[in-house]
Amino acid sequence: MSKDVTMDADTTARHLRYGSLPERIRFEDMTEGVEPAPGRGANASHNPEGDWKYYSCLALDLGL
């Protein structure tokens, strides 16, 4: 019986300290649909001069 009183006191103290949870946000409100920019994606043109920025090779980095 004293356990219930302790739980209620703990619950009250926790509620006073932290308050309540914020309102739940719907999934539809968290996402945003954006159209891709033209010329980008799977059919984008190849740029060999700019590809060195994205290429990584451990042997090349070590000079082997």
Summary of the structure (lengths in Angstrom):
residues: 64
radius of gyration: 28.5
end to end distance: 75.2
largest distance: 76.8
contacts: 63
relative contact order: 0.06
helix: 45%
strand: 0%
